[in-house]
């Protein structure tokens, strides 16, 4: 009978008679999945890998518990009237075609708006509309195409990581086998002779063979699987030489004991796998340490306004928020926690969470979810639960809402690893060919030793460990970068652009003078109530200066970015902002930084701001001018031009009256000319410019600057340290290059001993993880020294 395999999952379908579209299937489940893909024009799924699917299981009735709203609520990350978001653990994710189909779920069902796969964690985060679709429907859809999620109600919680102990088990098996094989090999090592030793030597050899089986087929399986997938995808990854070396050792050793030629190399084989896994375990633990530091200790300096029992206001850090607190959320401010709306007109933009820009209106007592942005004035909310910092990081780092910026250096690392693998394979083949003719007894040792000693793992580790440790150090110093790529891009910038208000000026130390008609109590209360809604630095400064007044609830509120704000309460209206915005046309209006006020279309006067620039500004610019083009792009008028000209270096370019779109175009123009731009702003009016720049840094000074536009957040108190952060990023690149050089020297020395037959495979296996550990230690020590210089 002709052997046939299932077109979908690759299992044996010889005895099956299920044929569809001239293709053989092992079961009706696989046939159904193929029909679904065909009907939705998704058959290119099979072009990515041969037979990538898994056999679907019968799930009818299995997920009836998902009809219970309380259970569903526990599983969901986000849930409003129209949209739900859930992250599901999918154990069957194993290849590129899995990623492709799971990120194209919207083609299988129109209610799914987006889906993102985290391959390392084997999770898929799905955003779907609830009108004609539910979580149960989603689970059934995933199961029907062979990707049944794993849901455990006993210990399941949103964002909880699945603990994978498989590496520990494999390491334990390899260590146990290695110890026993070494013990059984002692008589061979010491050339012990005698009747009993010689009689039972074959038994010892077969015992070593038995101990090696779980090492090869269990402990080492990840290396073989990775190498196989890499070769099938026409990619030579770093596991290819390892798998090849282990396979050659096992085949040769097995042949030796079968034909009673010798004892084989089972000790070297088990030692190789044990020490490789030991190195991997060390890397994993170090990564976990860095991840923990990143997620839970590097708290962002996001401030939020808390309303106290006497109705006074105070600014607190988001991680100090407690259940039951009352918070004031201003216009354009992010809601940091799940809460209940108590007061105000809530119009929430959940695009940060869902990717959809349509704002949702909410009524008093409605639930608001973390990650939404308030668009219609200020609101007061009661906190339902404390902030999960890891959730904020997840939102900030979500690739869907962040601009794809170059990742050149990490790509270079991968390219070096690939070329290195090709070079190692070539050297191994040439050296082995030489020894086959010169001294065939050394050929096998040379081949395996070359493959093992020259593994480019150390090269691949240099960049992630350097950047990872520097991210942690920066976080402790109140500079919070989104990811490793930000540090890389920061090292490459040649142009630095600053916003003025709230960036190079210190809001808390600004003095303000009012010139104009006296405001009545009602007008002053309306003015303060309107300013209370705004997050603009000038509004916050003016709000804190005004006398205590009864806050009134506004009927309407609208903020015009780059111009001003307007609001209404009962029959009274107010406009606050630039002179043209409020209808004031005097020539003197352009001489100073000022906020103009008109009530009921009658001009009242202006608040003139006398800026206090941040401590160390002049010194910082003098350091930066030697290496960078410096630019000030301000939305304010030119009233401060003379002061800035005296304060800043001569080559600093000054531009005033710049609208947000003007800043964006300025950055685009310079990038088109080859410039690498760093933009530093307040995170509000500068969102477009921050997103367009190669690196966008938002300055935080007791405001909620948490925005998907910025790549990093810098605490205002560390502003004068900006030059040192950029310098440290450049030095991190040098550390990585030195790591590459050290790895190259190590490999050259190791290859010399391996090629000349002076290095046993087991010694090579010990030295290989030691080289990786030495690179990690080197990069950690160097970045820690960098960190001490920054303090």
C-alpha positions in Angstrom: 0.0 0.0 0.0 1.3 3.4 -0.9 2.4 5.5 2.1 0.5 8.8 2.4 0.8 11.7 4.8 -1.9 14.1 5.8 -1.6 17.4 3.8 -2.6 19.4 6.9 -0.8 18.0 9.9 1.7 15.5 8.3 0.5 12.4 10.2 0.2 9.1 8.5 -3.0 8.9 6.4 -2.2 5.6 4.6 -5.2 3.8 6.0 -7.5 6.8 5.7 -9.7 7.2 2.6 -10.5 10.9 3.1 -9.5 12.7 -0.1 -10.4 16.3 -0.9 -9.1 18.5 -3.6 -6.7 15.7 -4.7 -5.1 15.8 -1.2 -5.1 13.1 1.5 -6.2 13.8 5.1 -5.9 11.7 8.2 -9.3 12.8 9.6 -12.3 14.9 8.9 -10.9 17.5 11.3 -7.9 18.2 9.1 -10.1 18.2 6.0 -12.4 20.8 7.6 -9.5 23.1 8.5 -8.2 22.8 4.9 -11.7 23.7 3.6 -11.9 26.7 6.0 -8.5 28.0 4.7 -9.5 27.4 1.1 -12.8 29.3 1.5 -10.9 32.2 3.0 -8.1 32.3 0.5 -5.5 31.3 3.2 -4.0 28.2 1.6 -0.6 30.0 1.5 -0.4 28.8 5.1 0.9 25.6 3.7 3.7 27.4 1.7 5.4 28.5 5.0 6.0 25.0 6.3 5.2 21.5 5.0 2.2 20.0 6.9 2.3 22.5 9.8 -1.1 21.9 11.4 -2.2 19.8 14.3 -5.1 17.5 14.3 -8.2 19.3 15.7 -10.0 17.7 18.6 -13.6 17.4 19.3 -14.6 20.3 21.7 -18.4 20.3 21.6 -19.5 21.1 25.2 -15.9 21.3 26.5 -16.0 25.1 26.8 -19.6 25.6 28.1 -18.1 27.2 31.2 -17.3 30.3 29.0 -21.0 31.1 29.0 -20.6 32.2 32.6 -20.0 36.0 32.6 -18.0 35.9 35.9 -15.5 33.4 34.5 -15.2 35.3 31.3 -14.5 38.6 33.2 -11.6 36.9 35.0 -10.0 35.9 31.7 -10.4 39.2 29.8 -7.8 42.0 29.8 -10.3 44.6 28.4 -14.1 44.5 28.1 -16.4 47.3 27.2 -19.8 47.2 25.4 -18.3 46.5 22.0 -14.8 45.2 22.3 -13.0 42.5 24.3 -9.3 41.7 24.5 -7.9 38.4 25.7 -4.5 36.7 25.8 -4.6 33.0 25.4 -1.9 30.4 25.8 -1.6 28.2 22.7 0.7 25.2 23.3 0.6 24.1 19.6 2.5 27.2 18.3 5.7 25.9 16.8 6.6 27.4 13.5 6.2 30.4 11.1 3.0 29.1 9.6 1.4 29.0 13.1 2.3 32.7 13.6 1.0 33.5 10.2 -2.5 31.9 10.6 -3.0 33.1 14.1 -2.2 36.7 13.1 -4.7 36.4 10.2 -7.7 35.3 12.3 -9.6 38.4 11.0 -9.8 36.6 7.7 -11.5 33.7 9.3 -14.0 35.7 11.2 -15.0 39.4 10.6 -15.5 40.0 14.3 -11.8 39.6 15.0 -10.2 43.0 14.5 -6.5 42.0 15.3 -4.4 39.2 16.8 -0.8 39.3 17.8 1.4 36.3 18.6 4.2 36.2 21.2 6.1 33.2 19.8 8.4 32.9 22.8 5.6 32.7 25.3 3.3 30.8 22.9 0.4 33.3 23.4 -1.9 35.1 21.1 -3.6 38.4 22.1 -6.9 38.8 20.3 -9.0 41.9 19.9 -12.6 41.2 18.8 -16.0 42.7 18.6 -18.7 41.2 20.8 -21.9 41.9 18.8 -21.9 38.6 17.0 -18.9 36.9 18.7 -17.9 35.8 22.1 -14.9 34.4 23.9 -16.4 30.9 23.6 -16.7 31.4 19.9 -13.1 32.5 19.7 -11.9 29.4 21.6 -14.0 27.2 19.3 -12.6 28.9 16.2 -9.0 28.4 17.4 -9.7 24.8 18.3 -11.3 24.1 14.9 -8.1 25.1 13.1 -5.9 23.0 15.4 -4.8 25.7 17.9 -6.8 24.8 21.0 -5.9 27.2 23.9 -5.0 26.0 27.3 -7.3 27.5 30.0 -6.9 26.6 33.6 -9.5 28.3 35.9 -7.7 27.2 39.0 -4.6 29.4 38.6 -5.4 31.4 35.5 -5.0 35.2 35.8 -4.5 37.8 33.1 -0.8 38.4 32.4 0.3 35.4 34.5 3.4 33.7 33.0 3.3 30.0 32.4 6.3 28.5 34.2 8.2 26.3 31.9 10.4 23.8 33.8 11.3 21.6 30.8 14.9 23.0 30.7 15.4 22.0 34.3 14.1 18.5 33.6 16.3 18.1 30.6 19.3 19.4 32.5 18.6 17.0 35.3 18.4 14.0 32.9 21.6 15.0 31.1 23.4 15.5 34.4 22.3 12.1 35.8 23.3 10.3 32.6 26.6 12.2 32.3 27.6 11.2 35.9 26.7 7.5 35.4 28.5 7.3 32.0 31.6 8.9 33.4 31.5 6.4 36.3 31.1 3.5 33.9 34.0 4.8 31.8 36.6 4.8 34.6 38.0 1.3 33.8 38.5 2.4 30.2 40.2 5.7 31.2 42.6 4.0 33.6 43.2 1.0 31.3 42.3 -1.4 34.2 42.7 -5.0 33.2 41.4 -8.2 34.8 39.1 -11.1 34.3 35.9 -9.4 35.6 36.6 -6.1 34.0 37.2 -7.6 30.6 34.1 -9.9 31.0 31.7 -7.1 31.8 33.2 -4.4 29.6 30.5 -5.0 26.9 27.8 -4.7 29.6 29.3 -1.4 30.7 29.4 -0.1 27.1 25.8 -1.1 26.5 24.8 0.6 29.8 26.5 3.8 28.6 24.5 3.4 25.3 21.2 3.1 27.3 22.1 6.2 29.5 22.8 8.2 26.3 19.4 7.5 24.8 17.4 9.9 27.0 20.2 12.5 26.6 20.0 12.4 22.8 16.3 12.0 22.3 15.0 14.1 25.2 17.6 16.5 26.7 19.1 17.4 23.3 15.8 17.4 21.3 15.6 21.3 21.2 18.9 21.5 19.4 17.9 18.9 16.8 14.4 20.4 16.3 15.8 24.0 15.9 18.5 22.8 13.5 16.0 20.8 11.4 13.6 23.8 11.2 16.4 26.1 10.3 17.7 23.9 7.5 14.1 23.3 6.2 13.6 27.1 6.2 17.0 27.4 4.4 18.5 29.2 7.5 21.7 28.1 9.1 21.1 29.0 12.8 23.5 28.5 15.7 22.0 25.1 16.6 23.1 23.5 13.3 26.7 22.8 14.3 25.7 21.7 17.8 23.1 19.2 16.5 25.5 17.9 13.8 28.3 17.4 16.3 26.0 15.5 18.7 24.6 13.3 16.0 28.0 12.4 14.7 29.2 11.5 18.2 26.1 9.3 18.9 26.2 7.5 15.5 30.0 6.9 15.7 29.8 5.7 19.4 26.8 3.4 18.7 28.7 1.9 15.7 31.8 1.3 17.9 30.0 -0.8 20.6 27.9 -2.7 18.0 31.0 -3.8 16.2 33.0 -4.1 19.4 35.6 -1.6 18.1 35.8 0.5 21.2 34.0 2.2 24.0 32.7 5.1 21.9 32.3 8.8 23.0 29.2 8.6 25.1 31.0 10.5 27.9 31.8 13.3 25.6 28.3 13.3 24.1 26.5 13.4 27.5 29.0 16.0 28.8 28.5 18.1 25.7 24.7 18.2 26.1 24.9 18.7 29.9 27.2 21.7 29.7 25.3 23.2 26.8 22.1 23.0 28.8 23.9 24.4 31.8 25.0 27.4 29.8 21.4 27.8 28.5 20.0 27.6 32.0 22.5 30.3 33.1 21.4 32.5 30.2 17.7 31.9 31.0 18.2 32.9 34.7 20.0 36.0 33.7 17.3 37.0 31.2 14.7 36.4 33.9 16.6 38.6 36.3 16.8 41.4 33.8 13.2 41.0 32.9 12.1 41.2 36.6 14.2 44.3 37.1 12.6 45.8 34.0 9.0 45.0 34.7 8.7 45.5 38.5 11.4 47.8 39.7 11.8 50.3 36.9 8.6 52.2 37.7 7.7 55.0 35.3 7.6 58.5 36.7 3.9 59.0 35.8 2.1 61.3 38.1 -1.6 61.4 38.6 -3.7 63.8 40.6 -5.4 62.4 43.7 -8.4 64.2 45.3 -8.1 64.2 49.1 -11.0 64.1 51.5 -11.0 67.9 51.9 -11.3 68.2 48.1 -7.7 69.5 47.9 -5.5 67.9 45.2 -2.1 66.3 45.4 0.1 64.6 42.8 1.2 61.0 43.4 3.0 58.3 41.5 0.8 55.8 39.8 2.1 52.9 41.7 1.0 54.6 44.9 -2.6 54.5 43.8 -4.8 52.4 46.2 -8.2 50.9 45.8 -10.9 53.4 46.8 -8.8 56.5 45.9 -10.5 59.3 44.0 -8.5 60.6 41.0 -8.7 63.6 38.7 -8.2 62.6 35.1 -7.5 65.7 32.9 -8.0 66.2 29.2 -5.7 64.0 27.0 -4.6 62.1 30.2 -4.3 58.3 30.3 -6.4 56.4 32.8 -3.8 54.3 34.7 -6.2 51.9 36.5 -9.6 50.3 36.2 -12.1 52.7 37.9 -15.7 53.9 38.2 -16.7 57.3 36.7 -18.1 59.6 39.4 -18.2 63.0 37.9 -17.7 64.7 34.5 -18.3 64.1 30.8 -16.3 61.0 29.9 -15.4 60.4 26.3 -12.7 57.8 26.2 -10.3 56.9 23.4 -9.3 53.3 23.8 -7.1 53.2 20.7 -4.1 52.7 22.9 -5.6 49.4 24.0 -7.8 48.3 21.1 -6.2 50.0 18.1 -9.6 51.6 17.2 -9.8 55.4 17.3 -13.6 55.8 17.8 -14.2 57.5 21.2 -16.7 55.9 23.6 -19.0 58.1 25.8 -19.5 57.0 29.4 -22.1 57.9 32.0 -21.7 58.3 35.8 -21.2 54.9 37.6 -19.8 53.3 34.3 -16.6 51.3 34.5 -13.5 52.7 32.8 -10.6 50.5 31.9 -6.9 51.2 32.3 -5.2 52.5 29.1 -8.1 54.7 27.9 -7.4 58.4 27.2 -9.9 61.1 28.3 -10.9 63.5 25.5 -13.5 65.8 26.9 -12.2 67.8 29.8 -11.6 66.4 33.3 -13.4 63.6 35.1 -13.3 62.3 38.6 -13.1 58.5 39.2 -13.0 56.0 42.0 -10.3 53.4 41.8 -11.3 49.7 41.6 -7.9 48.1 41.7 -4.2 49.2 41.9 -2.1 49.6 38.9 -0.3 46.6 37.3 3.0 48.1 36.2 3.6 45.2 33.8 0.3 46.0 32.1 1.4 49.6 31.5 4.7 48.2 30.0 2.7 45.9 27.8 0.6 48.8 26.5 3.7 51.0 26.0 5.6 48.3 24.2 2.8 47.0 22.0 4.2 46.8 18.5 0.8 47.6 17.0 0.8 51.1 18.3 4.6 51.8 18.0 6.4 52.9 15.0 8.8 50.4 13.5 12.2 51.9 13.8 15.5 50.5 12.6 17.0 47.7 14.6 20.3 47.7 12.6 22.8 46.5 15.2 20.8 43.5 16.4 20.3 42.6 12.8 24.1 42.8 12.3 24.5 40.4 15.3 22.2 37.9 13.5 24.1 38.3 10.3 27.4 37.7 12.0 26.0 34.5 13.6 24.8 33.2 10.3 28.1 33.8 8.5 30.0 32.5 11.5 28.0 29.2 11.3 28.8 28.8 7.6 32.5 29.5 8.3 32.5 26.9 11.1 30.9 24.2 9.0 33.4 24.9 6.2 36.4 24.7 8.6 35.1 21.5 10.2 34.7 19.8 6.8 38.1 20.9 5.5 39.9 19.9 8.8 38.1 16.6 9.0 39.0 15.8 5.3 42.7 16.6 6.1 42.8 14.3 9.1 41.0 11.4 7.3 44.0 11.2 5.0 46.6 12.1 7.7 45.4 10.3 10.8 41.8 8.9 10.6 41.7 8.2 14.3 41.7 11.9 15.0 39.1 12.9 12.3 36.0 12.4 14.4 37.4 14.3 17.4 38.5 17.2 15.2 35.1 17.4 13.5 33.1 17.5 16.7 35.5 19.7 18.6 35.5 22.3 15.8 31.7 22.3 15.7 31.4 22.7 19.4 34.2 25.1 20.3 33.4 27.7 17.6 29.7 28.1 18.4 28.7 31.7 17.9 26.6 31.8 21.0 28.9 34.3 22.7 28.5 36.7 19.7 24.7 36.3 19.9 24.6 37.1 23.6 26.7 40.3 23.5 24.0 42.7 22.4 21.0 41.6 24.4 22.9 41.3 27.7 24.6 44.7 27.2 21.4 46.5 26.3 19.4 44.6 28.9 21.6 45.5 31.8 21.9 49.1 30.6 18.0 49.4 30.4 17.9 48.3 34.1 20.6 50.8 35.1 18.9 53.6 33.1 15.6 52.8 34.9 17.2 53.1 38.3 18.5 56.6 37.3 14.9 57.6 36.2 15.5 57.3 32.5 13.0 54.8 31.1 13.7 53.4 27.6 11.1 51.3 25.9 13.4 48.6 24.6 17.0 47.8 23.6 16.6 49.3 20.2 16.1 52.8 21.8 19.6 52.6 23.3 21.0 51.6 19.9 19.2 54.5 18.1 20.2 57.0 20.8 23.8 56.2 20.1 23.4 57.0 16.4 21.7 60.4 16.6 23.4 63.5 15.2 20.6 66.1 15.6 18.8 67.0 18.8 15.6 68.9 18.8 14.0 70.4 21.9 10.6 71.8 22.6 10.7 74.9 24.9 7.7 75.1 27.3 7.8 72.2 29.8 11.0 70.8 28.3 13.8 73.3 28.8 11.7 75.4 31.1 10.9 74.4 34.7 7.2 74.8 35.2 7.4 74.9 39.0 9.7 77.9 39.0 7.9 80.0 36.4 6.8 83.5 37.6 3.5 84.8 36.2 2.1 88.4 35.9 -1.4 89.3 35.0 -2.1 92.5 33.0 -5.7 93.5 32.1 -9.2 94.0 33.5 -10.0 92.5 36.9 -11.8 89.2 36.8 -15.0 88.7 38.7 -15.3 85.8 41.2 -17.5 83.9 38.7 -15.0 84.5 35.9 -12.0 83.4 38.0 -13.9 80.3 39.1 -14.7 79.5 35.4 -11.0 80.2 34.5 -9.7 77.9 37.2 -12.2 75.2 36.4 -11.2 75.3 32.7 -7.5 75.2 33.5 -8.1 72.3 35.7 -9.1 70.2 32.7 -5.9 70.9 30.7 -2.6 69.1 30.9 -0.6 71.8 29.0 2.4 73.0 31.1 1.3 76.6 31.0 -2.2 75.6 32.1 -0.8 73.6 35.0 1.4 76.5 36.1 -1.4 79.0 35.9 -3.8 76.7 37.6 -1.5 76.2 40.6 -1.1 80.0 40.9 -4.7 81.0 41.0 -6.6 81.5 44.3 -8.7 78.8 45.7 -12.1 79.0 44.1 -15.2 76.8 44.0 -14.7 74.4 41.0 -17.7 74.4 38.7 -18.7 71.6 36.4 -18.3 72.7 32.8 -21.1 72.1 30.2 -18.6 72.0 27.3 -14.8 71.8 27.0 -12.7 71.8 23.9 -8.9 71.9 23.6 -7.4 73.1 20.3 -3.8 71.8 20.1 -1.3 74.6 19.6 -3.9 77.3 20.0 -5.9 77.2 23.3 -8.9 76.0 25.1 -12.5 77.1 25.3 -15.3 76.1 27.7 -18.9 77.0 28.8 -20.7 77.0 32.1 -24.4 77.9 32.0 -24.6 81.2 30.0 -20.9 82.0 30.4 -18.2 81.1 27.9 -14.4 81.5 28.2 -11.4 81.3 25.8 -7.8 80.8 27.0 -4.8 80.7 24.8 -2.9 82.6 22.1 -3.9 86.2 21.2 -5.4 85.3 17.8 -7.4 82.5 19.3 -9.1 84.7 21.9 -9.5 87.5 19.3 -6.8 89.9 20.6 -4.8 91.7 17.8 -2.5 94.1 19.5 1.1 94.1 18.2 2.4 93.9 21.8 0.8 90.5 22.1 3.7 88.8 20.3 6.5 90.1 22.6 6.3 87.7 25.5 5.1 84.2 26.3 1.6 84.8 27.5 -1.8 83.2 28.0 -4.7 85.4 26.9 -8.2 85.3 28.3 -11.6 86.4 27.0 -15.0 85.8 28.6 -18.2 86.0 26.7 -16.2 87.1 23.6 -14.8 90.1 25.6 -11.0 90.4 25.9 -10.0 90.5 29.6 -6.2 90.4 29.7 -3.1 88.2 29.7 -1.0 86.2 32.0 2.7 86.8 31.1 5.1 84.0 31.9 8.7 84.7 32.8 10.3 81.4 32.2 12.8 79.9 34.6 15.0 77.5 32.6 16.1 74.2 33.9 19.2 74.0 36.1 22.3 73.2 34.1 20.7 74.0 30.7 23.5 76.1 29.4 26.1 73.6 30.5 24.2 70.8 28.9 23.9 72.6 25.6 27.6 73.4 25.6 28.5 69.7 26.0 26.1 68.7 23.3 27.1 71.3 20.7 30.5 69.6 20.1 28.9 66.5 18.6 25.3 67.4 17.6 23.2 69.9 15.7 21.0 71.6 18.3 17.5 73.0 17.5 14.8 74.7 19.6 11.3 74.2 18.1 8.8 76.2 20.2 5.1 76.7 19.8 5.4 80.0 21.8 6.2 83.4 20.3 9.7 84.9 20.1 9.5 86.8 23.4 12.2 84.6 24.9 14.5 84.7 21.8 16.9 87.2 23.3 17.3 85.3 26.6 17.8 82.0 24.8 20.4 83.5 22.4 22.4 84.6 25.5 21.9 81.4 27.3 22.6 78.8 24.5 25.6 78.2 22.2 25.9 80.3 19.1 25.1 77.5 16.6 21.8 76.6 18.3 18.9 77.1 15.8 15.8 78.8 17.2 12.3 78.5 15.7 9.2 80.0 17.3 5.4 79.9 16.6 5.7 76.3 15.4 2.5 74.4 15.2 2.6 70.6 15.9 2.5 69.9 12.2 5.4 72.3 11.6 7.6 70.3 14.0 6.6 67.1 12.3 7.6 68.4 8.9 10.8 69.9 10.1 11.9 66.5 11.5 10.8 64.7 8.3 12.8 67.1 6.2 16.0 66.6 8.1 15.5 62.8 8.2 15.2 62.8 4.4 18.6 64.5 4.3 20.1 61.7 6.3 19.9 63.1 9.8 19.2 60.8 12.8 16.9 62.9 15.0 16.4 62.9 18.8 13.2 64.8 19.8 12.7 65.9 23.4 9.2 67.2 24.3 6.5 67.2 26.9 4.6 64.2 25.4 1.4 66.2 24.7 1.5 68.7 21.9 4.7 67.0 20.6 3.2 63.5 20.1 3.5 63.6 16.3 7.1 64.9 16.4 8.1 62.3 19.0 6.7 59.5 16.9 8.4 60.7 13.7 11.8 61.1 15.2 14.4 58.3 15.4 14.2 58.5 19.2 11.5 60.5 21.0 12.0 61.3 24.7 9.2 62.7 26.9 10.1 64.9 29.9 8.1 64.0 33.0 7.3 66.6 35.7 4.3 65.5 37.8 2.2 65.0 34.7 0.9 61.9 33.0 3.2 61.7 30.0 2.6 58.0 29.3 2.1 58.0 25.6 2.7 55.5 22.7 4.4 58.2 20.8 7.6 58.4 23.0 10.4 55.8 23.0 11.7 56.9 26.4 10.6 58.9 29.5 13.1 61.1 31.3 12.4 62.4 34.8 12.6 66.2 34.8 15.1 66.1 37.7 17.6 64.2 35.4 17.3 66.6 32.4 20.8 67.9 32.9 22.1 64.3 32.7 20.9 63.9 29.1 24.4 64.1 27.6 25.7 61.4 29.9 22.8 59.0 28.9 23.6 59.5 25.2 27.3 59.0 25.9 26.5 55.8 27.8 24.5 54.5 24.9 27.5 55.1 22.6 29.8 53.3 25.0 27.4 50.4 25.1 28.0 50.0 21.4 31.7 49.9 22.0 31.2 47.3 24.7 29.4 45.1 22.2 32.2 45.5 19.6 34.8 44.6 22.3 32.7 41.5 23.1 32.7 40.5 19.4 36.5 40.9 19.4 37.0 38.8 22.5 34.7 36.1 21.1 36.7 36.1 17.8 40.0 35.8 19.7 38.6 33.0 21.8 37.3 31.2 18.7 40.6 31.5 16.9 42.5 30.0 19.8 40.0 27.3 20.3 39.9 26.4 16.6 43.6 26.1 16.5 43.6 23.4 19.2 40.5 21.7 17.7 41.9 21.6 14.2 45.3 20.2 15.3 43.5 17.4 17.2 44.6 18.6 20.7 41.1 19.2 22.0 38.7 16.5 23.1 35.0 17.1 22.4 34.1 17.0 26.1 36.6 19.7 26.9 35.2 21.8 24.0 31.7 21.3 25.5 33.0 22.7 28.9 34.7 25.6 27.3 31.8 26.6 25.1 29.3 27.6 27.9 32.3 29.2 29.8 32.9 31.5 26.8 29.2 32.5 26.8 29.4 33.1 30.6 32.6 35.1 30.2 30.9 37.4 27.6 27.9 37.9 29.9 30.2 38.7 32.9 32.3 41.1 30.7 29.2 43.0 29.4 27.6 43.1 32.9 30.8 44.4 34.6 31.4 47.0 31.9 27.8 48.3 31.9 27.8 48.4 35.7 30.9 50.6 35.5 29.1 52.8 33.1 26.2 53.0 35.5 28.5 54.2 38.4 29.8 57.0 36.2 26.2 58.1 35.5 25.3 58.5 39.2 
